Amino acid sequence: MWTSGRMSNAKNLLGLGVSLYIWGLMDLTTTVLSGSARPLTKGQEDSLPDKLHQRMKRSWVWNQFFVLEEYTGTDPLYVGKLHSDMDRGDGSIKYILSGEGAGVVFTIDDTTGDIHAIQRLDREERSQYTLRAQALDRRTGRPMEPESEFIIKIQDINDNEPKFLDGPYVASVPEMSPVGTSVIQVTATDADDPTYGNSARVVYSILQGQPYFSVDSRTGLIRTALMNMDREAKEYYEVIIQAKDMGGQLGGLAGTTTVNITLSDVNDNPPRFPQKHYQMSVLESAPISSTVGRVVAKDLDEGINAEMKYSLVDGDGLDVFDINTDPNYQVGIITVRKPLSFESKKSYTLKVEGANPHLEMRFLNLGPFRDTTTVHISVEDVDEPPVFEPSFYFVEVPEDVEIGTTIQIISARDPDVTNNSIRYSIDRSSDPGRFFYVDITSGALMTARPLDREDVSWHNITVLAMELNNPMQVGSVSVMVKVLDVNDNAPEFARFYEAFVCENAKAGQLIQTVSAIDRDDPQEGQHFYYSLAPEAANNPNFTLRDNQDNTAWILTRRSGFRQHEQNTFYLPILISDNGRPTLSSTGTLTVHVCSCDDDGLVMSCNAEAYVLPVSLSRGALIAILACIFVLLVLVLLILSMRRQRKQPYIIDEEENIHENIVRYDDEGGGEEDTEAFDIAALWNPREAQLAVKNRQDMLPEIESLSRYVPQACVMDNNVHNYVLSKLYEADMDLWAPPFDSLQTYMFEGNGSVAESLSSLQSVTTDSDQSYDYLTDWGPRFKKLAEMYGATDSSGALW
């Protein structure tokens, strides 16, 4: 069998050319079969399988067919022809085709053996097909020869343009790069057969992006083509690269891609301050680390190349201010480092430097990469609260200090230029017990109540200082008061002591060990002394032994105790401490006489009851109770009559007590009450004017005597002590009225010319008192001098 390349349709010239091309490429071999061409007999058909496994000479041999892709004709494309030399042309041979694409892509004429392609072929989808052919007897369907395999290869044509599978591309290159610096390599792929012709040979060229970049025509490597490309001038470039097959010849197919190239930044621009002088202001009350202002140095670079480092390099405020760099915005933040004072210094000058911390050696010639500017800072005055000097007070005071004693002078000043007057007070939340009082003008801290270390040993009070002209400005200071111990508590028994003594106890037997406690805490430690009280010093029953270790033993002095004689003894014990002065107290030890067994164990401590020989009847008891009740009634009646006799009858019988109207000659002045007194006089009596502005709604019945008292007397410490003592007495008086009242005390203090007029300090002897000094007091005391003055009398006194 052989193959011949001819067209079934002479009208198709392309088919003729393909057949001639295939004819020249085919390897044809003709083998003559033994015998004539005739059908196989029955015996031959049976032995055919065995013969097929034997090596036989074939009557047809071929290798492969070739057919061009992308056929666009309307008729089926002729591929080739299968023919066996057994075929006599009478149609007795039937050709069949099987394998890849048989019946779908390729068909065969079963009579002539012509093979046609009935579908459009694309080498890029499939480059070859493997098929099998066989010749059968049309009448019997028996194979005339064994099945043979052949290949149909699709011949390539230039029908695919180069494609950039990874495009579009994004690349970057540092600015100011030298010419020829590699940027990126692009690659185009051509789906045509690279082994056949120039269909897949690609050449690269640049369509857009010159003169900045160039591309290697063979490798597709893009390089810089222009020197000193500046990112600050132009940052982004769009480059278009073309890939053309057929070696770039005319008629080749081409594809393009876009390459977006960005110039990355380098540190080639030094920082510069936009202004050489900054003016800032800050309040003198600005806290530490507060922001004063910001400075910024401009840098055309970006990222790490635009990072700044700010520092203070010169000026008179290097120790007062500080500067930090904001890493997000690259600005210098000037902050307060130390407290400011307008009164001490009103302005500062700083020299600020901004520099790039990351430098590139090849661009140092473009520097210097640093710049400086001057900052003027003005300190603004504010009304500051009073300042205490010192800022903390520690006071030690004994607990027996008298009320009104000055324990510390608190001092505060107004730091402002105006130097306003200061008024002092105590924050009552820090002294809820009101143990202390501070003078409003002098700041003298005094005791207002008795101190007791055993109750409160430490006081942490807060003293406030307020400006007279601006009460909103208040300063405070902490005063720690330690109450020192004094020996003001006598020792006492640690607990209630109750001892038992057996009737059979012997003399010198220990019956009880006693100890004492003392609320005081002397520095040398506690030491107690025990002894029997003076009234029990010669007690015949018990004696005491001081152990010198703050304990004492109680011992029996005799034996032979009897319950029926006396079942309970009370032993007074005197306990003294080692304080100054020595304090003592008496504790009583109760001793019960008990009956015990031979081992000394207590059996019973109750005295035997003695039955009265005569018992009272029930009637006698009732009579006694009745008498007692009558006596109580009589006593109550007598007391009631005496009380009624003392009450005056001042209520008219016709007048209803519920209709009485009690009138007081005291009325409120409404808004005019604000003129009733001057608060400035309470703040500072020394600065108060002598002229008193009286109320307009009523005239005072008694003029105030305070303005006639010398100021030295008003501020005398004894007056403070006296008023504070009276205040403490009023606070401690449970029967005091539940309303505020103004008490007037005619206490003149030490400043009185006549000193004290009280008769309580008069001599208590039976002799007459001399009143001759009344004549020296002037005309006001003339009458008293005449009444009590000395008279000439020669009579004897006794």
C-alpha positions in Angstrom: 0.0 0.0 0.0 1.2 3.5 -0.7 0.1 7.1 -0.3 -0.3 9.6 -3.1 -0.9 13.3 -2.7 -3.6 14.5 -5.0 -6.6 16.7 -4.6 -10.1 15.5 -5.1 -11.0 19.0 -6.0 -8.8 20.6 -8.7 -10.3 24.0 -8.0 -8.4 24.3 -4.7 -4.9 25.5 -5.6 -3.8 25.6 -1.9 -4.7 21.9 -1.5 -2.6 21.1 -4.6 0.4 22.9 -3.1 0.0 21.1 0.2 -0.2 17.7 -1.5 2.9 18.4 -3.5 4.7 19.5 -0.3 3.6 16.3 1.5 4.6 14.1 -1.5 8.1 15.4 -1.3 8.4 14.8 2.5 6.9 11.4 2.7 9.0 8.3 2.9 7.4 5.8 0.5 8.4 2.2 0.3 6.6 -0.3 -1.9 6.7 -3.9 -1.1 5.2 -6.6 -3.3 3.2 -9.2 -1.5 3.7 -12.8 -2.5 0.9 -14.1 -4.7 -1.8 -12.3 -6.4 -4.3 -9.9 -4.9 -7.2 -12.1 -3.9 -9.4 -12.4 -0.9 -8.4 -14.7 2.0 -9.8 -18.1 2.2 -11.5 -19.5 5.3 -8.4 -21.3 6.4 -6.3 -18.3 5.8 -8.5 -16.2 7.8 -8.2 -18.6 10.7 -4.5 -18.6 10.5 -4.3 -14.8 10.1 -3.9 -13.9 13.7 -1.0 -16.3 14.0 0.6 -14.8 11.0 0.0 -11.3 12.3 2.3 -12.0 15.2 5.0 -13.1 12.8 7.3 -10.6 11.2 5.9 -10.0 7.7 6.7 -7.7 4.9 4.0 -5.0 4.7 2.4 -4.0 1.5 2.1 -0.3 2.7 4.5 1.8 4.8 4.3 5.5 5.5 5.6 7.8 8.3 3.6 11.0 8.7 1.5 13.6 6.9 1.8 17.4 7.1 -0.9 19.9 6.9 -0.9 23.7 7.4 -2.8 25.3 10.2 -5.4 28.0 10.0 -7.1 26.8 6.7 -9.9 29.2 5.9 -11.4 27.5 2.8 -15.0 26.4 2.5 -14.2 22.8 1.4 -12.6 20.1 3.6 -8.8 20.3 3.5 -7.2 17.4 1.7 -4.5 15.8 3.9 -3.4 12.7 2.0 -4.4 9.4 0.5 -4.2 5.8 1.8 -3.9 3.1 -0.9 -3.2 -0.6 -0.8 -1.8 -2.5 -3.8 -4.5 -5.1 -3.1 -7.0 -2.4 -4.1 -7.9 -3.1 -7.8 -10.2 -0.1 -7.9 -13.3 -2.2 -7.9 -14.4 -1.0 -4.5 -13.8 -4.3 -2.7 -11.5 -2.7 -0.2 -12.9 -0.6 2.6 -10.6 1.9 4.4 -11.3 2.8 8.0 -9.6 5.4 10.2 -9.4 5.5 14.1 -7.4 7.3 16.7 -7.1 11.0 17.8 -9.6 13.2 15.9 -10.9 10.4 13.7 -14.4 11.2 12.5 -14.3 14.5 14.3 -11.3 16.4 12.9 -10.3 14.0 10.1 -12.4 11.8 7.8 -11.4 9.2 5.2 -13.2 8.1 2.1 -13.6 4.3 2.7 -13.5 3.6 -1.0 -10.7 5.8 -2.3 -8.7 6.2 1.0 -8.6 10.1 0.8 -8.1 11.8 4.1 -9.6 15.3 4.7 -9.6 17.8 7.7 -13.1 18.9 8.3 -12.3 21.4 11.2 -10.0 24.4 11.5 -6.6 23.4 12.8 -4.5 25.4 15.2 -1.0 24.3 16.0 -0.9 26.3 19.2 -3.8 24.2 20.5 -2.5 20.8 19.2 0.6 20.2 17.1 0.0 16.6 15.9 -2.5 13.8 15.8 -1.8 10.0 16.0 -4.2 7.8 13.9 -4.5 4.2 12.8 -5.6 2.9 9.4 -6.8 -0.5 8.2 -8.0 -2.1 5.0 -11.0 -4.5 5.2 -12.7 -6.7 2.8 -15.9 -4.9 2.1 -17.9 -8.1 1.6 -16.7 -10.1 4.6 -15.4 -7.2 6.8 -12.2 -9.2 7.4 -8.9 -7.2 7.6 -6.9 -7.5 4.5 -3.8 -6.4 6.3 -2.8 -5.6 9.9 -3.7 -2.2 11.3 -1.0 0.5 10.9 -0.3 3.8 12.8 0.6 7.1 11.3 1.0 10.8 12.5 -0.5 14.0 11.1 1.6 17.0 12.0 0.2 20.6 11.9 2.5 22.9 10.1 3.0 26.3 11.8 2.3 29.7 10.2 3.0 33.2 11.8 -0.4 33.7 13.2 0.4 34.8 16.9 1.9 38.1 17.9 4.3 38.3 20.9 2.6 38.8 24.3 3.9 40.2 27.6 2.4 37.8 30.0 3.6 39.7 33.1 2.7 43.2 32.0 2.1 45.9 32.8 5.3 46.3 34.7 6.1 48.4 37.8 9.7 49.3 38.6 11.8 51.8 40.4 15.3 53.2 40.2 17.1 55.6 42.5 17.2 59.2 41.3 20.5 60.6 40.2 21.5 57.1 39.0 24.3 56.9 36.4 23.6 56.1 32.8 23.1 52.4 32.1 21.7 51.5 35.5 19.5 48.4 35.1 15.8 49.1 35.8 13.8 46.0 34.9 13.8 43.2 32.3 10.6 42.5 30.3 9.9 39.3 28.4 7.5 38.7 25.5 6.3 35.2 24.5 5.3 34.1 21.0 3.1 31.1 20.7 4.4 30.2 17.2 6.8 27.3 16.6 10.3 28.6 17.4 11.9 25.7 15.5 10.2 26.7 12.2 11.2 29.9 10.5 11.3 33.3 12.3 7.7 33.3 13.5 8.8 33.2 17.1 12.0 35.3 16.9 11.2 38.5 19.0 13.0 41.8 18.9 12.4 44.6 21.5 12.2 48.3 21.0 11.0 51.4 23.0 8.1 53.4 21.7 7.7 55.9 24.6 10.2 56.9 27.3 13.1 58.3 25.4 15.5 59.9 26.1 15.2 58.8 29.7 15.4 55.0 29.2 16.6 52.5 26.7 15.9 48.8 26.1 18.1 45.9 24.9 16.6 44.6 21.6 17.5 41.0 22.3 17.1 40.6 26.1 14.4 43.2 26.9 16.5 44.8 29.7 15.5 48.4 30.4 18.3 50.8 31.5 18.6 54.5 32.3 19.7 56.6 29.4 19.9 60.1 31.0 22.1 61.2 33.9 21.0 63.3 36.9 17.3 62.4 36.8 15.9 64.3 39.8 12.9 62.9 41.6 12.0 66.3 42.9 11.7 67.5 39.3 9.8 64.4 37.9 9.1 61.3 39.8 6.9 59.0 37.6 7.7 57.8 34.0 5.5 55.7 31.7 7.6 53.7 29.2 6.0 51.6 26.4 8.0 48.6 25.1 7.2 46.8 21.8 8.1 43.2 21.0 8.0 42.2 17.2 8.4 38.7 15.8 9.9 37.7 12.4 13.1 39.3 13.7 11.6 42.7 13.4 11.1 42.4 9.7 8.4 44.0 7.8 5.2 42.0 8.1 6.0 40.6 11.5 3.4 40.7 14.3 4.0 43.0 17.3 2.8 43.4 20.9 3.3 46.2 23.5 3.4 46.6 27.3 3.6 49.5 29.7 6.4 49.9 32.3 5.6 52.4 35.1 9.0 53.5 36.5 9.3 55.5 39.7 12.4 57.4 40.7 13.1 56.4 44.4 14.4 59.1 46.7 18.0 59.7 47.8 19.2 62.2 50.3 20.3 64.8 47.9 18.6 67.9 49.3 19.7 69.5 52.6 17.1 70.8 55.1 16.3 74.5 55.3 14.2 76.5 57.8 11.6 78.6 56.0 12.2 81.5 58.5 15.2 82.5 60.4 13.4 84.0 63.4 10.6 82.6 65.5 8.7 84.5 68.2 6.9 82.5 70.9 5.3 83.2 74.3 4.6 81.0 77.3 2.8 81.5 80.6 5.0 81.4 83.7 2.5 78.9 85.2 3.2 76.4 82.3 3.8 73.0 83.8 6.9 70.9 83.2 7.0 69.2 79.7 4.2 71.5 78.4 4.6 72.7 74.8 5.8 76.2 74.0 5.9 76.1 70.2 7.0 74.2 67.1 9.7 74.8 64.5 10.1 72.9 61.2 12.9 72.6 58.6 11.7 71.8 55.1 13.4 68.9 53.2 12.5 68.1 49.6 13.4 64.5 50.2 11.0 62.0 51.6 11.0 59.0 53.9 14.1 58.2 55.8 16.0 60.8 53.8 13.7 63.6 55.1 14.0 62.6 58.8 15.1 65.4 61.1 17.0 65.7 64.3 16.4 69.0 66.2 18.6 70.2 69.0 19.4 73.4 71.0 22.9 74.5 70.2 23.1 78.0 71.8 21.1 80.5 73.9 20.4 81.5 77.5 17.6 79.0 78.0 19.4 75.7 77.4 18.7 74.6 81.0 15.1 75.9 81.0 13.8 74.6 77.7 14.1 71.4 75.7 13.3 70.3 72.2 12.0 67.0 70.9 11.5 65.7 67.4 8.1 64.5 66.3 8.8 61.4 64.2 5.4 61.6 62.4 5.6 65.2 61.2 9.3 65.8 61.5 8.8 69.0 63.5 10.8 70.3 66.5 8.6 70.7 69.7 10.0 73.1 72.2 8.9 72.2 75.8 9.4 73.6 79.3 12.2 71.9 81.2 12.2 73.9 84.4 9.6 76.1 86.2 9.3 79.6 84.8 9.1 82.9 86.7 8.1 86.1 85.1 9.6 88.0 88.1 13.0 86.3 87.6 13.4 86.4 83.8 11.0 87.7 81.2 12.5 86.4 77.9 14.8 83.8 76.5 16.7 83.3 73.2 17.4 79.9 71.7 19.3 78.8 68.7 17.8 75.6 67.2 19.5 73.3 64.7 17.8 70.9 62.3 19.9 68.2 60.7 19.5 65.0 58.6 20.7 62.0 60.6 21.0 59.7 57.5 23.6 60.9 55.0 24.9 59.5 51.7 28.6 60.0 51.1 28.3 60.6 47.3 26.0 63.6 47.9 28.0 65.3 50.7 29.1 67.9 48.2 25.5 69.1 48.0 25.5 70.0 51.8 25.8 71.0 54.5 22.8 68.9 55.5 21.9 71.0 58.5 20.4 74.5 59.2 19.8 76.8 62.2 17.2 79.3 63.3 16.7 81.6 66.2 13.7 81.4 68.6 12.7 84.2 71.0 10.5 83.1 73.9 8.6 85.7 76.1 7.4 84.7 79.5 3.9 86.1 80.3 2.9 87.0 83.8 0.0 85.3 85.5 -1.6 85.8 88.9 0.0 83.0 90.8 -1.3 81.6 94.1 0.7 82.2 97.3 3.8 80.2 97.8 4.8 78.7 101.1 8.4 78.8 102.4 9.3 76.1 103.2 7.0 73.8 101.2 6.5 71.4 104.1 6.3 71.8 107.9 7.0 69.3 110.6 6.1 70.3 114.2 6.5 68.4 117.4 4.3 69.5 120.3 3.7 67.9 123.7 0.2 66.6 124.3 -0.2 68.8 127.5 0.2 72.0 125.6 -2.3 74.7 126.6 -5.1 75.8 124.3 -4.1 78.8 122.3 -0.3 78.0 122.3 1.4 79.0 119.1 3.2 75.9 117.8 4.4 77.1 114.4 4.4 80.3 112.3 3.3 79.5 108.8 4.7 81.8 106.2 3.5 82.4 102.6 4.2 85.1 100.1 2.7 86.3 96.8 5.2 85.6 94.1 3.7 88.2 91.8 5.0 91.7 91.5 1.9 93.2 93.2 2.7 91.2 96.4 -0.9 91.1 97.7 -1.7 90.5 101.3 -2.1 86.9 102.4 -4.9 85.4 104.5 -4.5 82.0 106.2 -7.0 79.3 107.0 -7.1 75.6 107.7 -8.7 73.1 105.3 -11.2 71.6 107.7 -11.3 68.3 105.8 -7.7 67.8 107.0 -8.6 68.7 110.6 -12.2 67.4 111.2 -11.6 67.5 115.0 -10.8 71.2 114.9 -7.7 70.7 117.1 -5.9 73.6 115.5 -6.4 77.2 114.6 -4.4 79.5 112.4 -4.3 83.3 112.7 -5.8 84.8 109.6 -3.1 87.5 109.2 0.1 86.3 110.9 -0.2 82.6 110.0 0.4 81.6 113.6 -0.7 77.9 114.0 -2.2 77.4 117.5 -3.9 74.7 119.4 -7.7 75.0 119.7 -8.5 71.9 121.7 -6.6 69.7 124.1 -4.3 67.2 122.4 -4.1 63.6 123.5 -1.3 61.4 122.0 -3.1 58.3 123.2 -6.1 59.2 120.9 -4.4 60.8 117.9 -0.6 60.8 117.8 -0.2 62.4 114.4 -2.1 65.3 112.7 -1.7 66.0 109.0 -3.3 69.3 108.4 -3.4 71.5 105.3 -3.0 75.2 105.7 -4.4 77.4 103.0 -3.1 80.8 101.9 -5.4 83.1 99.9 -4.7 86.4 98.3 -6.8 89.2 99.7 -7.6 90.8 96.4 -8.1 87.6 94.5 -9.7 84.8 96.7 -9.5 82.4 93.7 -5.7 82.2 94.1 -5.2 79.7 96.9 -2.0 78.0 97.9 -1.6 75.1 100.3 1.0 73.5 102.5 1.1 70.3 104.5 1.9 70.5 108.2 2.7 67.3 110.0 2.2 67.6 113.7 3.6 64.9 115.9 2.1 64.8 119.4 4.8 64.1 122.0 4.0 61.9 124.9 3.8 63.2 128.4 3.1 61.2 131.5 -0.6 61.9 131.9 -1.9 58.4 132.3 -1.6 56.4 135.5 -0.9 52.7 135.3 -3.7 50.3 135.9 -4.3 46.6 136.1 -4.1 44.9 132.7 -7.4 43.1 133.5 -9.8 42.4 136.4 -8.0 40.2 138.9 -9.9 37.7 141.1 -7.9 35.3 143.3 -8.9 32.2 145.3 -7.3 31.1 148.6 -8.0 27.7 150.2 -9.0 27.4 153.8 -6.1 25.1 154.3 -3.6 27.5 152.6 -0.3 28.1 154.4 1.5 31.3 155.1 3.7 32.5 152.2 1.6 30.7 149.5 1.4 32.5 146.1 -2.3 33.1 145.2 -2.0 35.6 142.3 0.4 37.3 139.9 -0.7 40.8 138.8 0.6 43.1 136.0 -0.3 46.6 134.8 -0.5 48.6 131.6 0.1 52.3 130.9 -1.3 54.2 127.8 1.8 56.4 127.9 4.9 55.5 125.9 8.0 56.9 127.7 11.3 56.9 125.8 13.0 54.9 128.5 10.3 52.3 128.5 7.6 51.3 131.0 8.5 50.3 134.5 5.9 49.8 137.3 6.3 49.7 141.0 3.8 47.7 143.1 3.0 48.1 146.8 0.0 47.7 149.1 -2.1 50.8 149.5 -1.4 52.8 152.7 -4.7 51.7 154.2 -3.6 48.0 153.7 0.1 48.4 154.5 -0.3 46.3 157.6 -2.7 43.8 156.2 -2.6 40.7 158.4 -3.9 38.4 155.7 -1.9 39.1 152.6 1.4 40.6 151.5 2.8 41.8 148.1 6.2 41.1 146.5 7.4 43.4 143.6 9.2 41.2 141.1 10.9 44.2 139.4 9.8 43.0 136.0 6.5 44.9 135.9 4.7 42.1 137.8 4.0 41.4 141.5 3.1 38.4 143.5 0.3 38.3 146.1 1.2 35.9 149.0 -0.7 34.8 152.1 0.6 36.1 155.3 -1.1 33.6 157.6 -3.0 30.4 157.4 -6.3 29.3 158.8 -8.8 31.1 156.5 -12.5 30.2 157.2 -15.4 30.8 154.8 -17.9 31.2 157.6 -15.8 33.9 159.2 -15.1 35.9 156.0 -15.4 34.5 152.5 -14.2 37.6 150.5 -11.2 39.9 151.0 -10.5 43.1 149.0 -6.9 44.0 148.8 -6.0 47.5 147.5 -2.8 47.6 145.5 -0.9 50.8 144.6 0.7 50.9 141.1 3.2 53.6 140.2 5.1 54.4 137.0 8.5 55.8 136.4 7.4 59.0 134.6 7.8 62.6 135.4 5.8 63.4 137.4 5.2 59.9 138.8 1.6 58.8 138.5 -0.1 56.1 140.4 -3.4 54.4 140.7 -5.0 51.9 143.1 -6.4 48.6 141.9 -8.4 46.2 144.0 -7.7 42.5 144.0 -10.7 40.4 145.1 -9.8 37.3 147.0 -12.3 34.5 147.7 -11.9 32.0 150.4 -12.7 28.5 149.1 -12.8 25.0 150.4 -10.3 22.8 148.7 -9.3 19.2 148.8 -6.0 17.8 150.0 -4.4 18.5 146.6 -5.4 22.2 146.7 -8.1 21.9 144.1 -11.0 24.3 144.7 -14.3 22.5 145.7 -16.6 25.3 146.7 -16.3 29.1 147.3 -19.9 29.7 148.6 -20.4 30.4 152.2 -22.8 28.1 154.0 -26.2 29.7 154.5 -27.4 30.2 158.0 -31.1 29.7 158.4 -32.8 32.5 160.4 -34.5 31.1 163.4 -37.7 33.1 162.8 -39.3 33.4 159.4 -41.6 36.2 158.3 -45.1 35.4 157.2 -46.7 36.5 154.0 -48.9 39.0 155.7 -45.9 40.7 157.3 -44.2 41.0 154.0 -47.3 42.6 152.4 -47.6 45.1 155.2 -43.9 46.2 154.9 -44.3 46.7 151.1 -47.5 48.7 151.7 -45.7 51.0 154.1 -42.9 51.6 151.7 -45.4 52.5 148.9 -47.2 55.1 151.2 -44.0 56.7 152.1 -43.0 57.1 148.4 -46.4 58.8 147.6 -46.0 61.2 150.4 -42.5 62.2 149.3 -43.7 62.9 145.7 -46.6 64.9 146.9 -44.4 67.1 149.1 -42.0 67.8 146.2 -44.8 68.7 143.9 -46.3 71.2 146.3 -42.9 72.9 146.8 -42.4 73.2 143.1 -45.8 74.8 142.5 -45.2 77.3 145.3 -42.1 78.7 143.5 -43.8 79.3 140.2 -45.2 82.9 139.8 -48.7 83.3 138.4 -47.9 85.6 135.5 -50.5 84.4 133.1 -53.9 86.0 133.0 -56.7 83.5 133.5 -58.7 85.1 130.6 -55.7 85.1 128.3 -55.2 82.0 126.2 -51.6 80.9 126.3 -51.7 79.7 122.8 -52.5 83.2 121.5 -49.4 84.9 123.0 -47.2 86.7 120.5 -43.6 87.0 121.5 -42.1 90.1 119.9 -38.4 90.7 119.5 -37.0 94.1 118.8 -34.7 92.7 116.1 -35.5 92.8 112.4 -33.7 91.7 109.4 -32.5 94.3 107.0 -33.0 92.4 103.8 -30.5 93.5 101.3 -29.2 96.1 103.7 -27.8 93.3 105.9 -24.8 93.4 103.7 -24.0 96.8 105.2 -24.3 95.5 108.8 -20.6 94.7 108.9 -17.4 95.0 106.9 -15.8 91.7 106.1 -12.5 93.4 105.6 -12.4 94.2 109.3 -12.4 90.5 110.0 -9.7 89.8 107.4 -7.3 92.5 108.6 -8.3 94.5 111.7 -5.2 96.6 111.4 -6.1 97.8 107.9 -9.7 98.4 108.7 -10.8 102.1 108.7 -11.7 103.7 111.9 -14.9 105.0 110.5 -17.6 102.4 111.0 -20.3 102.3 108.4 -23.5 101.9 110.5 -26.6 100.2 109.2 -29.1 102.5 107.6 -32.2 100.8 108.9 -31.5 101.1 112.6 -29.2 102.8 115.0 -26.9 100.7 117.2 -27.8 100.8 120.8 -24.3 100.1 122.0 -21.3 101.2 120.0 -18.5 98.7 119.5 -15.7 99.0 121.9 -13.2 97.3 119.7 -12.0 100.5 118.1 -11.2 102.0 121.4 -9.0 99.1 122.4 -5.3 99.5 121.4 -4.3 97.2 118.5 -1.5 95.8 120.6 -4.1 94.5 123.0 -6.3 93.1 120.3 -3.5 91.0 118.8 -2.2 90.0 122.2 -1.6 86.2 122.5 -3.6 86.1 125.8 -6.7 87.3 124.0 -6.4 84.5 121.5 -5.9 82.0 124.2 -8.9 83.3 126.1 -11.2 83.3 123.1 -10.1 79.8 122.1 -10.6 78.5 125.6 -14.2 79.9 125.6 -14.8 78.4 122.1 -13.7 75.0 123.4 -16.0 75.3 126.4 -18.9 76.2 124.2 -18.2 73.3 121.9 -18.0 70.9 124.8 -21.2 72.3 126.5 -24.0 69.9 125.7 -26.7 72.4 126.8 -25.5 75.2 124.6 -28.2 76.6 122.3 -28.2 75.0 118.8 -27.7 78.3 117.1 -24.8 80.6 116.4 -24.4 83.5 118.7 -21.9 86.3 119.2 -20.5 86.3 122.7 -19.1 89.6 124.0 -16.3 89.1 126.6 -15.1 92.1 128.5 -11.6 90.7 128.7 -9.0 93.4 128.4 -5.8 91.3 128.5 -2.5 92.6 129.7 -2.9 95.9 128.0 -5.5 97.3 130.5 -4.3 100.3 132.4 -6.3 99.3 135.5 -5.3 95.7 135.0 -8.0 93.3 136.3 -10.9 94.7 138.4 -12.1 91.3 139.4 -12.4 90.7 143.2 -11.5 87.0 142.7 -7.8 87.9 143.0 -8.3 89.8 146.2 -6.5 88.7 149.3 -8.4 86.2 151.3 -7.1 87.2 154.7 -9.3 88.8 157.4 -7.3 92.1 157.2 -8.8 95.0 155.3 -7.7 95.6 151.7 -6.1 99.0 150.8 -7.8 101.0 148.1 -5.5 104.0 148.2 -4.4 103.4 144.6 -7.9 104.5 143.4 -6.8 108.1 144.0 -4.1 107.7 141.3 -6.6 106.7 138.6 -7.9 110.1 137.9 -11.3 111.8 138.3 -13.3 108.9 136.9 -12.5 106.9 140.0 -12.9 109.8 142.5 -16.1 108.5 143.8 -14.7 105.1 144.5 -11.7 106.6 146.1 -13.9 108.5 148.5 -16.0 105.4 149.3 -13.1 102.9 149.7 -10.2 105.2 150.3 -8.2 105.3 153.6 -9.6 107.5 156.4 -7.8 108.9 159.4 -8.9 106.9 162.4 -7.1 106.5 165.6 -9.4 103.9 167.0 -7.9 100.4 167.8 -8.8 97.5 165.6 -8.9 94.8 168.4 
